[in-house]
Amino acid sequence: MLIFDQLKKSDPQLRVVTLAVLIGMGILLAGLWFVQVISSRHYSENQKAQSFRTVRIPAIRGKILDRKGISLAENQPSYNISIYLDELRQLFQQEYARIRPRRVVTNSLPFWKRWMGATPVKTELVKLKPAQVRELSWQARYRVVSNIVQGLARSLGQPMELAYTNFLRHYTNQLALPLPVLVNLSDAQIARFLESSSPPGVALEIQPMRLYPFNTTAAHVIGFLKRDDSSAKDEDAFFNFRLPDYRGLVGIEGAFDQELRGKAGVKSVLVNSLGFRQSEQIWTPAEPGKNVILTIDFHIQQAAERALAAALPGQIVRGAVVVMDPNTGDLLALASAPAFDPNVFIPRISFEEWQKLADEKLKPQMNRATQQNYQPGSIFKIVTALACLENGLDPRRTIRNPGYIVVGRRSIDDTAPAGDYDFRRGFIRSSNTYFITNGLQSGVESILRIGHRLHLGERFGLPTRQEVSGNFPTLRRVRAGWFDGHTANLCIGQGEIDVTPLQMAVMVSAIANGGKVMYPRLVARIESPDVSANEPPIEIESGRVRDELGVSDRTLRLIRDAMLADVEDKEEGTGKLAAVPGMRICAKTGTAQVTDERNRVVDHTTWFASYAPYEKPRYVVLVMVESGQSGSATCAPVAREIYKAIQTQESYRPKSPVLAGGNR
């Protein structure tokens, strides 16, 4: 009441202040009424016009490491230039106004306007149909963005061009996302961009990109990626937009794609009625993929690839090398030639590169160590020898070799010179006559028994999606239309038998380790890239035994001694070119004939199957070269270089190899 008492007094200043307060409150109430009542429909429609878009954010892909932690596949930052179209709306409007068609109109003017100097000619906008307005709007937007791209091209010294169809597709389907115009900038381009004045709406962004730092090294084992933005099994299936992502197809990248890929994140983008971005918020951050640690030894792998590539001077080599630990089954090297560079698949493979990979003869994508069938030739005589010795063969009994052997009506040449052969000489000279004669006496069933214990004709389940089973006769097959000629071919690794180099490496491992047929192991473990996560790694069991040869120690000793003589006998040993001072190597050479549909010899497959050291085997080295001269001349020198590299490495490392993360 004090205020009203004061107002009753004759105080004009107080009355003015009171009047001003009342007017202000009235304006405020009127504004609230206008917003709540008059404009409510407008704001309601505006809220409806805005909506959320979900965006899939790919996770950083896990690394692929060798047994010592050397990265065979990793990620590097890719610097990309993108244009945010929502920041160019004013420029779009200005360009539309500039290019909108106009016309000149002549009007009749009153006398006084003409006397004042006014002109009867004026310019006015042409009235357009809705379709014409839409087309002109597209042209205006494209011109603005294209001019920005051309300006970037001049400042970066990089030819760039934005196709109208690509711009239209992005504007129509992914307006809320930035438009990429240049990816994977070089250091010089990054410096130029930072030094120049950035056009409106242009930003430099960083995204992870897959990198294979050693190019073709272990390419077939690692595999390659393909652009694929689809969701993984445990992800939400629906997204409005998907940022670029990749999926592994073959090799470790393919077999362990789920583990390497990680878990994609999700962000929401609020867009207005025109589709432009208003704001964004990350709902679920991306979880990086796990690292896959291989049993491969990077240095042995590189030595194997270099030696294999030099097997045929002046020619492109087609072949394979397998280096294996006979005691654990760990694959230390798995090489195939010719190889390819998995980097060419990132971000997309070019047509020219794809044509190279599609070469029908070279087949660089083919993993010849596990994915191609070959006839083993004379290295299969190891199996024949096992069967014959177990069946009572006296290693001292000699057989006369006249330079050929007749089986039925067929004469089979013998590459070994004519003369008398006992087991040792027949083995190191690889006499067809000796092994066919004794194999026929032992019977095909005894040979099949050893082959089946080696699981020839079966896959190992190697996690590369690049494995074939080969071919090996069954007992059912030999009981239906099987003749001595078939057995003779089988005794020397020809006829109805096909193997992979990996299968032959497992065969040699069984000789070296005392008769255990091992499962080859390529992956040692899978672990989290975050060492602080306290997440235990997934270990892949080592030293898994698949079967036993079931032969006597005497039989194994005789074969080991014969394999040792094949390298150390300087007069008759066919594997003497593989000899390395300070390392006793045991081996068997082989050359298989490749025939056409008319049974004519058109090519040769050459082999060298070996292990070392003789006293305590730790390494199996299997070499195969297509179109080689012979196992002794072509493959033995390759094995020698690999053993030399192993010998050098052993002199610089601890006796017990430590896998990556060996502090566990």
C-alpha positions as CSV (number, residue, x, y, z in Angstrom):
1,M,0.0,0.0,0.0
2,L,3.0,2.2,0.4
3,I,3.4,2.4,-3.4
4,F,-0.1,3.5,-4.0
5,D,0.1,6.0,-1.2
6,Q,3.2,7.5,-2.9
7,L,1.4,7.6,-6.3
8,K,-1.5,9.6,-4.8
9,K,1.0,12.3,-4.0
10,S,1.9,14.8,-6.6
11,D,5.1,13.1,-7.8
12,P,5.3,13.2,-11.6
13,Q,8.7,11.4,-11.8
14,L,7.4,8.4,-9.9
15,R,4.3,8.2,-12.1
16,V,6.5,8.2,-15.2
17,V,8.6,5.3,-13.9
18,T,5.4,3.4,-13.0
19,L,3.9,4.0,-16.4
20,A,7.1,2.7,-18.1
21,V,7.1,-0.5,-16.0
22,L,3.5,-1.2,-16.8
23,I,4.1,-0.6,-20.5
24,G,7.1,-3.0,-20.5
25,M,5.0,-5.7,-18.7
26,G,2.3,-5.2,-21.3
27,I,4.8,-5.6,-24.2
28,L,6.2,-8.8,-22.5
29,L,2.8,-10.3,-22.0
30,A,1.8,-9.5,-25.6
31,G,5.0,-11.1,-26.9
32,L,4.4,-14.3,-24.9
33,W,0.8,-14.4,-26.2
34,F,2.1,-14.0,-29.7
35,V,4.6,-16.8,-29.3
36,Q,2.3,-19.2,-27.6
37,V,-0.9,-18.6,-29.5
38,I,-0.2,-16.9,-32.9
39,S,3.2,-18.5,-33.7
40,S,2.7,-21.9,-32.0
41,R,1.8,-23.6,-35.3
42,H,4.9,-22.2,-37.0
43,Y,7.2,-23.6,-34.3
44,S,5.4,-26.9,-34.3
45,E,5.9,-27.3,-38.0
46,N,9.6,-26.3,-37.7
47,Q,10.2,-28.9,-35.1
48,K,8.5,-31.5,-37.2
49,A,10.7,-30.5,-40.2
50,Q,13.8,-31.2,-38.1
51,S,14.8,-34.9,-37.6
52,F,17.7,-37.1,-36.6
53,R,20.0,-39.0,-39.0
54,T,22.0,-41.9,-37.6
55,V,25.6,-42.3,-39.0
56,R,27.7,-45.4,-38.7
57,I,31.3,-44.6,-37.7
58,P,33.7,-47.4,-38.6
59,A,36.2,-48.5,-35.9
60,I,40.0,-48.4,-36.3
61,R,41.0,-51.8,-37.7
62,G,43.3,-54.0,-35.6
63,K,46.9,-54.7,-36.6
64,I,48.3,-57.9,-38.0
65,L,51.7,-58.6,-36.4
66,D,54.4,-61.2,-36.9
67,R,55.6,-63.4,-33.9
68,K,58.0,-60.6,-32.8
69,G,55.5,-57.8,-33.0
70,I,56.5,-56.4,-36.4
71,S,53.4,-54.8,-38.1
72,L,52.5,-56.5,-41.3
73,A,49.2,-54.6,-41.5
74,E,48.5,-51.4,-39.6
75,N,46.7,-48.0,-40.0
76,Q,48.0,-44.6,-40.9
77,P,46.3,-41.2,-40.8
78,S,44.8,-40.2,-44.1
79,Y,44.4,-36.4,-44.5
80,N,41.3,-35.6,-46.6
81,I,39.7,-32.4,-47.8
82,S,36.0,-32.2,-47.4
83,I,33.3,-29.5,-48.1
84,Y,30.5,-28.9,-45.7
85,L,27.6,-28.0,-48.0
86,D,25.5,-26.6,-45.2
87,E,27.9,-23.7,-44.8
88,L,27.5,-22.7,-48.4
89,R,23.7,-21.9,-48.4
90,Q,24.2,-18.2,-48.7
91,L,26.6,-18.6,-51.6
92,F,24.1,-20.9,-53.3
93,Q,21.4,-18.2,-53.0
94,Q,23.8,-15.5,-54.3
95,E,24.8,-17.6,-57.3
96,Y,21.1,-18.5,-58.0
97,A,20.2,-14.8,-58.0
98,R,23.2,-14.0,-60.3
99,I,22.4,-16.6,-62.9
100,R,18.6,-16.3,-62.8
101,P,17.4,-15.1,-66.3
102,R,16.2,-11.6,-66.8
103,R,14.5,-9.7,-69.6
104,V,14.4,-6.1,-70.8
105,V,10.9,-4.4,-70.8
106,T,10.0,-1.1,-72.6
107,N,7.2,0.9,-71.0
108,S,5.5,4.1,-72.1
109,L,6.2,6.9,-69.6
110,P,4.3,10.1,-68.8
111,F,5.6,13.4,-70.4
112,W,7.0,14.8,-67.3
113,K,9.1,11.6,-66.6
114,R,10.5,11.6,-70.1
115,W,11.2,15.4,-69.7
116,M,13.1,14.5,-66.5
117,G,15.3,12.0,-68.5
118,A,13.8,8.7,-67.3
119,T,14.3,5.8,-69.8
120,P,11.4,3.6,-70.7
121,V,13.6,0.5,-70.6
122,K,13.9,-1.7,-67.5
123,T,15.0,-5.1,-66.5
124,E,12.9,-7.6,-64.7
125,L,13.2,-11.3,-63.6
126,V,11.8,-13.9,-65.9
127,K,9.0,-15.9,-64.4
128,L,10.1,-19.6,-64.2
129,K,8.2,-22.8,-63.9
130,P,8.8,-25.0,-60.8
131,A,10.9,-27.5,-62.8
132,Q,13.0,-24.6,-64.2
133,V,13.6,-23.3,-60.7
134,R,14.8,-26.7,-59.5
135,E,17.2,-27.1,-62.4
136,L,18.6,-23.6,-62.0
137,S,19.0,-24.2,-58.3
138,W,21.1,-27.4,-59.0
139,Q,23.2,-25.4,-61.5
140,A,23.9,-22.7,-58.9
141,R,24.9,-25.2,-56.2
142,Y,27.1,-27.1,-58.5
143,R,28.9,-24.0,-59.8
144,V,29.6,-22.8,-56.3
145,V,31.1,-26.1,-55.2
146,S,32.9,-26.7,-58.5
147,N,34.5,-23.2,-58.3
148,I,35.7,-24.1,-54.8
149,V,37.2,-27.3,-56.0
150,Q,39.0,-25.6,-58.9
151,G,40.4,-23.1,-56.4
152,L,41.7,-25.9,-54.2
153,A,43.3,-27.5,-57.3
154,R,45.2,-24.4,-58.1
155,S,46.4,-23.8,-54.6
156,L,47.5,-27.5,-54.1
157,G,48.9,-28.0,-57.5
158,Q,46.7,-31.1,-57.9
159,P,44.3,-31.6,-60.8
160,M,40.9,-32.0,-59.4
161,E,37.4,-32.3,-60.9
162,L,34.0,-32.7,-59.3
163,A,31.6,-34.7,-61.6
164,Y,28.1,-33.3,-61.6
165,T,26.6,-36.7,-61.1
166,N,28.7,-37.3,-58.0
167,F,27.7,-33.9,-56.6
168,L,24.1,-34.6,-57.3
169,R,24.2,-38.0,-55.7
170,H,25.8,-36.7,-52.5
171,Y,23.5,-33.7,-52.2
172,T,20.5,-35.9,-52.7
173,N,21.4,-38.8,-50.4
174,Q,24.1,-37.6,-48.0
175,L,23.5,-33.9,-47.5
176,A,24.1,-34.0,-43.8
177,L,27.6,-35.4,-44.3
178,P,30.7,-33.6,-45.7
179,L,31.5,-34.0,-49.4
180,P,35.0,-35.5,-49.8
181,V,36.9,-33.9,-52.7
182,L,40.5,-35.1,-52.2
183,V,41.7,-38.0,-50.0
184,N,45.1,-39.1,-48.7
185,L,47.0,-35.8,-49.2
186,S,50.8,-35.8,-49.3
187,D,52.8,-33.8,-46.9
188,A,53.5,-31.1,-49.5
189,Q,49.7,-30.8,-50.2
190,I,48.9,-30.5,-46.5
191,A,51.5,-27.7,-46.1
192,R,50.1,-25.9,-49.1
193,F,46.6,-26.2,-47.8
194,L,47.5,-24.9,-44.3
195,E,49.5,-22.0,-45.8
196,S,46.7,-20.9,-48.1
197,S,43.4,-19.2,-47.2
198,S,40.8,-21.8,-46.8
199,P,37.6,-21.3,-48.9
200,P,34.3,-21.3,-47.0
201,G,33.0,-24.7,-46.0
202,V,36.3,-26.5,-46.6
203,A,37.9,-28.5,-43.8
204,L,40.9,-30.8,-43.5
205,E,39.9,-34.0,-41.8
206,I,41.8,-37.1,-40.6
207,Q,40.6,-40.6,-41.0
208,P,42.5,-43.9,-40.4
209,M,43.5,-45.8,-43.6
210,R,44.8,-49.4,-43.9
211,L,48.5,-49.7,-44.7
212,Y,50.7,-52.7,-45.5
213,P,54.1,-51.2,-44.8
214,F,56.1,-54.0,-46.5
215,N,54.0,-54.1,-49.6
216,T,54.1,-57.7,-51.0
217,T,55.6,-59.3,-48.0
218,A,53.3,-62.1,-46.8
219,A,50.6,-60.7,-49.0
220,H,48.8,-64.0,-49.5
221,V,48.8,-64.7,-45.8
222,I,47.5,-61.3,-44.9
223,G,44.9,-61.1,-47.7
224,F,43.3,-57.8,-48.7
225,L,40.3,-55.6,-48.1
226,K,37.3,-54.6,-50.1
227,R,35.2,-51.4,-49.7
228,D,32.1,-52.5,-47.7
229,D,30.0,-50.3,-45.5
230,S,27.6,-53.1,-44.4
231,S,27.0,-53.8,-40.7
232,A,28.7,-56.6,-38.8
233,K,26.6,-59.3,-37.1
234,D,26.4,-57.6,-33.8
235,E,25.6,-54.2,-35.1
236,D,22.3,-52.4,-35.7
237,A,21.2,-53.1,-39.3
238,F,19.8,-49.6,-40.0
239,F,21.8,-46.5,-40.5
240,N,20.9,-43.4,-42.5
241,F,24.5,-42.9,-43.5
242,R,27.6,-45.0,-43.4
243,L,31.1,-43.6,-43.4
244,P,33.6,-45.5,-45.6
245,D,34.6,-48.9,-44.2
246,Y,36.3,-52.1,-45.5
247,R,35.8,-55.8,-45.2
248,G,38.5,-58.6,-45.4
249,L,38.0,-61.1,-48.2
250,V,40.7,-63.7,-47.9
251,G,43.8,-64.4,-45.8
252,I,43.9,-63.2,-42.2
253,E,42.0,-60.1,-43.1
254,G,39.1,-62.2,-44.3
255,A,39.2,-65.0,-41.7
256,F,39.5,-62.7,-38.7
257,D,37.5,-59.8,-40.2
258,Q,35.1,-59.6,-37.2
259,E,38.0,-59.4,-34.7
260,L,40.0,-57.0,-36.7
261,R,37.1,-54.8,-37.7
262,G,36.1,-53.9,-34.2
263,K,32.7,-52.4,-33.3
264,A,31.4,-49.4,-35.2
265,G,30.1,-46.4,-33.4
266,V,27.0,-44.4,-33.9
267,K,26.4,-40.6,-34.0
268,S,23.2,-38.7,-34.5
269,V,23.0,-35.7,-36.8
270,L,20.1,-33.2,-36.4
271,V,19.1,-31.9,-39.8
272,N,16.5,-29.2,-40.8
273,S,13.8,-29.5,-43.4
274,L,16.3,-28.9,-46.2
275,G,18.5,-31.7,-45.0
276,F,21.4,-29.5,-43.8
277,R,23.2,-30.4,-40.6
278,Q,22.2,-28.4,-37.5
279,S,24.2,-30.3,-34.9
280,E,25.6,-33.8,-34.1
281,Q,26.2,-35.9,-31.1
282,I,28.1,-39.3,-30.7
283,W,25.8,-41.9,-29.1
284,T,28.2,-44.8,-29.1
285,P,31.9,-44.4,-29.7
286,A,33.6,-46.9,-32.0
287,E,35.6,-49.7,-30.4
288,P,38.9,-50.5,-32.1
289,G,39.5,-54.0,-33.5
290,K,41.8,-56.5,-31.9
291,N,45.3,-57.3,-33.0
292,V,46.1,-60.7,-34.6
293,I,49.6,-62.1,-33.9
294,L,50.8,-64.6,-36.4
295,T,53.4,-67.4,-36.0
296,I,55.1,-66.0,-39.1
297,D,58.7,-64.7,-38.6
298,F,59.1,-61.5,-40.7
299,H,62.8,-62.0,-41.4
300,I,62.4,-65.6,-42.5
301,Q,59.4,-64.7,-44.6
302,Q,61.3,-62.0,-46.4
303,A,64.3,-64.3,-46.9
304,A,62.0,-67.0,-48.3
305,E,60.4,-64.5,-50.7
306,R,63.7,-63.1,-51.9
307,A,65.2,-66.6,-52.5
308,L,62.1,-67.8,-54.3
309,A,62.0,-64.8,-56.6
310,A,65.6,-65.5,-57.6
311,A,65.0,-69.2,-58.4
312,L,64.8,-68.6,-62.2
313,P,67.0,-65.7,-63.2
314,G,65.4,-63.5,-65.8
315,Q,62.0,-65.1,-65.3
316,I,58.9,-64.5,-63.2
317,V,58.9,-67.3,-60.8
318,R,55.7,-69.3,-60.0
319,G,56.3,-71.2,-56.8
320,A,55.9,-71.5,-53.1
321,V,57.9,-71.9,-49.9
322,V,56.8,-73.2,-46.5
323,V,59.0,-72.9,-43.4
324,M,57.6,-74.8,-40.4
325,D,58.6,-75.7,-36.9
326,P,58.2,-79.5,-36.9
327,N,57.8,-79.7,-33.2
328,T,55.0,-77.2,-32.7
329,G,53.5,-76.9,-36.2
330,D,54.1,-73.1,-36.3
331,L,54.4,-71.7,-39.8
332,L,57.4,-69.4,-39.8
333,A,57.0,-68.5,-43.5
334,L,54.3,-69.1,-46.1
335,A,55.5,-67.6,-49.4
336,S,53.9,-67.6,-52.8
337,A,55.2,-66.1,-56.0
338,P,54.3,-64.0,-57.8
339,A,52.8,-61.9,-55.1
340,F,50.6,-58.8,-55.1
341,D,50.6,-55.6,-53.1
342,P,47.4,-55.4,-50.9
343,N,47.8,-51.6,-50.8
344,V,46.4,-51.4,-54.3
345,F,42.9,-52.3,-52.9
346,I,42.8,-49.1,-50.8
347,P,40.7,-47.2,-51.3
348,R,39.7,-49.0,-54.5
349,I,41.7,-51.1,-57.0
350,S,42.2,-49.6,-60.4
351,F,41.2,-51.4,-63.6
352,E,44.9,-51.6,-64.7
353,E,45.9,-53.3,-61.4
354,W,42.9,-55.7,-61.6
355,Q,44.0,-56.8,-65.0
356,K,47.4,-57.7,-63.6
357,L,45.9,-59.7,-60.9
358,A,43.6,-61.5,-63.4
359,D,46.6,-62.9,-65.4
360,E,45.6,-66.5,-66.2
361,K,49.2,-67.8,-66.2
362,L,50.8,-65.9,-63.3
363,K,47.7,-65.9,-61.0
364,P,49.3,-63.5,-58.5
365,Q,46.2,-63.8,-56.2
366,M,46.7,-67.6,-55.9
367,N,48.4,-68.8,-52.7
368,R,50.4,-71.6,-54.3
369,A,51.5,-72.8,-50.9
370,T,48.0,-73.9,-49.9
371,Q,45.6,-73.2,-52.8
372,Q,47.0,-75.1,-55.8
373,N,47.3,-78.8,-56.5
374,Y,50.6,-80.3,-57.7
375,Q,51.9,-83.8,-58.3
376,P,54.7,-84.3,-55.8
377,G,57.1,-86.4,-57.9
378,S,60.0,-87.9,-56.2
379,I,59.6,-86.2,-52.8
380,F,56.6,-88.7,-52.4
381,K,59.2,-91.5,-52.4
382,I,59.5,-90.6,-48.6
383,V,56.0,-92.1,-48.2
384,T,56.9,-95.1,-50.4
385,A,60.0,-95.7,-48.4
386,L,58.1,-95.6,-45.1
387,A,55.7,-98.2,-46.5
388,C,58.4,-100.5,-47.9
389,L,60.6,-100.4,-44.8
390,E,57.6,-101.1,-42.5
391,N,56.7,-104.0,-44.8
392,G,60.1,-105.6,-44.3
393,L,62.3,-104.1,-46.9
394,D,66.0,-104.9,-46.3
395,P,67.8,-101.6,-46.9
396,R,71.0,-103.5,-47.9
397,R,69.4,-105.6,-50.6
398,T,70.3,-104.2,-54.0
399,I,68.2,-104.0,-57.2
400,R,69.6,-103.8,-60.7
401,N,68.5,-100.7,-62.5
402,P,68.9,-101.0,-66.3
403,G,67.8,-97.4,-66.8
404,Y,64.1,-98.2,-67.1
405,I,61.4,-100.4,-65.7
406,V,58.6,-102.2,-67.5
407,V,55.2,-102.4,-65.8
408,G,52.7,-104.3,-67.8
409,R,53.2,-103.1,-71.3
410,R,54.5,-99.7,-70.3
411,S,58.2,-98.7,-70.0
412,I,59.0,-96.1,-67.4
413,D,62.3,-94.3,-67.8
414,D,64.7,-93.9,-64.8
415,T,66.5,-90.6,-64.4
416,A,69.1,-92.4,-62.2
417,P,72.0,-94.0,-64.2
418,A,72.0,-97.8,-64.7
419,G,73.6,-99.8,-61.9
420,D,72.9,-101.6,-58.6
421,Y,71.0,-99.7,-55.9
422,D,70.4,-100.4,-52.2
423,F,68.0,-98.2,-50.2
424,R,70.5,-95.4,-49.5
425,R,71.7,-95.1,-53.1
426,G,68.2,-95.5,-54.5
427,F,67.0,-92.7,-52.2
428,I,69.6,-90.1,-52.9
429,R,69.7,-90.9,-56.6
430,S,65.9,-91.0,-56.7
431,S,65.8,-94.2,-58.7
432,N,62.3,-94.9,-60.1
433,T,63.2,-98.5,-60.7
434,Y,64.2,-99.1,-57.1
435,F,61.0,-97.6,-55.6
436,I,58.6,-99.0,-58.2
437,T,60.0,-102.5,-57.7
438,N,59.8,-102.4,-53.9
439,G,56.5,-100.5,-53.9
440,L,54.8,-103.2,-56.1
441,Q,56.2,-105.9,-53.7
442,S,54.9,-104.1,-50.6
443,G,51.5,-103.4,-52.2
444,V,49.5,-100.3,-52.7
445,E,47.6,-100.7,-49.4
446,S,50.8,-100.1,-47.4
447,I,51.4,-96.9,-49.3
448,L,47.8,-95.8,-48.8
449,R,48.0,-96.5,-45.1
450,I,50.9,-94.0,-44.6
451,G,49.2,-91.5,-46.9
452,H,46.0,-91.6,-45.0
453,R,47.8,-91.2,-41.7
454,L,49.3,-88.0,-43.2
455,H,45.7,-87.1,-44.2
456,L,46.6,-86.5,-47.8
457,G,43.5,-85.5,-49.7
458,E,42.2,-83.5,-46.7
459,R,42.4,-79.9,-45.6
460,F,44.1,-78.7,-42.4
461,G,41.5,-75.9,-41.8
462,L,44.0,-73.1,-42.2
463,P,42.3,-69.8,-41.4
464,T,43.1,-68.1,-44.7
465,R,40.2,-69.2,-47.0
466,Q,42.8,-70.3,-49.4
467,E,43.2,-74.0,-49.0
468,V,42.5,-77.0,-51.2
469,S,42.4,-80.7,-50.1
470,G,44.4,-82.2,-53.0
471,N,43.7,-85.8,-54.2
472,F,44.7,-89.1,-52.8
473,P,43.4,-92.6,-53.6
474,T,41.1,-94.4,-51.2
475,L,40.9,-98.1,-50.5
476,R,37.6,-98.1,-52.3
477,R,39.3,-96.6,-55.4
478,V,42.0,-99.3,-55.6
479,R,39.5,-102.0,-55.3
480,A,37.8,-100.9,-58.5
481,G,39.8,-100.8,-61.7
482,W,43.3,-100.3,-60.1
483,F,46.3,-101.9,-61.8
484,D,50.0,-102.2,-61.3
485,G,50.6,-99.2,-63.6
486,H,48.6,-97.0,-61.1
487,T,50.7,-98.3,-58.2
488,A,53.9,-97.7,-60.2
489,N,52.8,-94.0,-60.8
490,L,51.9,-93.6,-57.1
491,C,55.3,-94.9,-55.9
492,I,57.1,-92.1,-57.7
493,G,54.5,-89.3,-56.9
494,Q,52.7,-89.3,-60.2
495,G,49.3,-90.4,-61.5
496,E,46.2,-90.1,-59.2
497,I,47.8,-87.9,-56.5
498,D,47.8,-84.2,-56.0
499,V,49.2,-82.3,-53.0
500,T,49.9,-78.8,-51.8
501,P,53.3,-77.6,-50.6
502,L,51.9,-77.3,-47.1
503,Q,50.9,-80.9,-47.0
504,M,54.4,-81.9,-48.0
505,A,55.8,-79.7,-45.3
506,V,53.7,-81.6,-42.8
507,M,55.0,-84.9,-44.2
508,V,58.6,-83.8,-43.7
509,S,57.8,-82.5,-40.2
510,A,56.5,-86.0,-39.3
511,I,59.8,-87.5,-40.3
512,A,61.7,-84.8,-38.4
513,N,59.8,-84.9,-35.1
514,G,59.6,-88.7,-34.7
515,G,56.3,-89.6,-36.4
516,K,53.8,-86.9,-35.2
517,V,51.5,-85.5,-37.9
518,M,51.0,-81.9,-36.8
519,Y,48.3,-79.4,-37.4
520,P,50.0,-76.3,-38.9
521,R,49.4,-73.2,-36.9
522,L,49.4,-69.7,-38.5
523,V,47.8,-67.6,-35.8
524,A,49.3,-67.5,-32.3
525,R,46.7,-65.3,-30.5
526,I,44.3,-62.5,-30.7
527,E,44.6,-59.7,-28.2
528,S,43.2,-56.3,-27.3
529,P,45.2,-53.2,-28.6
530,D,44.7,-51.6,-25.2
531,V,47.3,-53.0,-22.8
532,S,45.4,-51.4,-19.8
533,A,42.2,-53.2,-20.6
534,N,43.2,-56.3,-18.6
535,E,41.5,-58.4,-21.3
536,P,43.1,-61.8,-21.6
537,P,44.3,-62.7,-25.1
538,I,42.7,-65.6,-27.0
539,E,45.5,-68.1,-27.4
540,I,45.5,-70.6,-30.3
541,E,46.7,-74.0,-29.2
542,S,50.2,-74.8,-30.3
543,G,51.6,-78.3,-30.9
544,R,48.3,-80.0,-31.9
545,V,48.9,-83.5,-33.1
546,R,46.5,-84.7,-35.8
547,D,47.8,-88.3,-36.2
548,E,50.7,-90.6,-35.8
549,L,52.7,-92.2,-38.6
550,G,52.8,-95.4,-36.6
551,V,56.2,-96.5,-37.9
552,S,59.3,-97.8,-36.0
553,D,62.2,-95.7,-34.9
554,R,64.4,-97.8,-37.1
555,T,62.4,-96.8,-40.2
556,L,62.6,-93.1,-39.3
557,R,66.3,-93.4,-38.7
558,L,67.0,-95.0,-42.1
559,I,65.0,-92.3,-43.9
560,R,66.7,-89.5,-41.9
561,D,70.1,-90.8,-42.7
562,A,69.2,-91.2,-46.4
563,M,67.9,-87.6,-46.4
564,L,71.1,-86.4,-44.7
565,A,73.2,-88.2,-47.4
566,D,71.1,-86.6,-50.1
567,V,72.7,-83.2,-49.1
568,E,76.1,-84.3,-47.7
569,D,77.1,-86.9,-50.3
570,K,79.1,-84.7,-52.6
571,E,79.3,-87.3,-55.4
572,E,75.8,-88.7,-55.7
573,G,73.6,-86.5,-53.5
574,T,71.0,-84.6,-55.5
575,G,70.4,-82.0,-52.8
576,K,74.1,-81.1,-52.3
577,L,73.5,-77.5,-53.6
578,A,71.5,-76.8,-50.4
579,A,74.5,-77.5,-48.1
580,V,75.2,-74.8,-45.6
581,P,78.4,-74.9,-43.5
582,G,77.6,-75.4,-39.8
583,M,74.1,-76.7,-40.4
584,R,73.4,-80.4,-41.2
585,I,70.4,-80.4,-43.6
586,C,68.3,-83.5,-44.5
587,A,66.4,-83.4,-47.8
588,K,64.8,-85.1,-50.7
589,T,64.6,-83.5,-54.2
590,G,61.8,-84.2,-56.7
591,T,60.7,-83.4,-60.2
592,A,57.2,-84.2,-61.4
593,Q,56.0,-84.2,-65.0
594,V,53.0,-82.1,-66.0
595,T,51.1,-83.7,-68.9
596,D,48.3,-82.4,-71.2
597,E,45.1,-84.2,-72.1
598,R,47.1,-86.4,-74.6
599,N,49.5,-87.5,-71.9
600,R,52.3,-85.4,-73.4
601,V,54.8,-83.8,-71.0
602,V,54.4,-80.0,-71.3
603,D,56.0,-78.8,-68.1
604,H,57.7,-79.8,-64.8
605,T,57.1,-79.1,-61.1
606,T,60.3,-79.1,-59.1
607,W,60.5,-79.8,-55.4
608,F,62.9,-79.7,-52.4
609,A,61.7,-81.1,-49.1
610,S,64.0,-80.7,-46.2
611,Y,64.6,-80.2,-42.5
612,A,67.4,-79.1,-40.2
613,P,69.4,-79.5,-38.1
614,Y,69.8,-83.3,-38.3
615,E,70.6,-83.7,-34.7
616,K,67.7,-81.7,-33.3
617,P,65.3,-80.6,-36.0
618,R,63.8,-77.1,-35.6
619,Y,63.0,-76.1,-39.2
620,V,61.3,-77.7,-42.2
621,V,61.9,-75.9,-45.5
622,L,59.7,-76.9,-48.4
623,V,60.4,-75.3,-51.8
624,M,58.2,-75.8,-55.0
625,V,58.9,-74.1,-58.3
626,E,56.8,-74.5,-61.4
627,S,58.6,-74.8,-64.7
628,G,61.9,-75.4,-63.0
629,Q,64.8,-77.3,-64.3
630,S,64.9,-79.9,-61.5
631,G,64.6,-80.1,-57.7
632,S,68.3,-80.2,-57.3
633,A,69.2,-77.3,-59.7
634,T,66.2,-75.0,-59.1
635,C,64.9,-75.6,-55.6
636,A,67.9,-76.6,-53.6
637,P,69.7,-73.2,-54.0
638,V,66.5,-71.5,-52.8
639,A,66.5,-73.7,-49.6
640,R,70.2,-72.9,-49.1
641,E,69.5,-69.2,-49.0
642,I,66.7,-69.6,-46.5
643,Y,68.8,-71.8,-44.2
644,K,71.6,-69.2,-44.4
645,A,69.1,-66.5,-43.3
646,I,67.9,-68.7,-40.5
647,Q,71.5,-69.4,-39.4
648,T,72.3,-65.7,-39.4
649,Q,69.1,-64.9,-37.4
650,E,69.9,-67.6,-34.8
651,S,73.2,-66.0,-34.1
652,Y,71.6,-62.7,-33.1
653,R,68.6,-63.9,-31.1
654,P,67.9,-65.9,-27.9
655,K,67.6,-69.7,-28.4
656,S,63.8,-69.7,-27.4
657,P,61.8,-67.5,-29.8
658,V,59.5,-65.0,-28.1
659,L,56.1,-64.1,-29.6
660,A,54.9,-60.6,-29.7
661,G,54.0,-59.5,-26.2
662,G,56.2,-62.2,-24.8
663,N,56.3,-60.5,-21.4
664,R,53.2,-62.5,-20.5
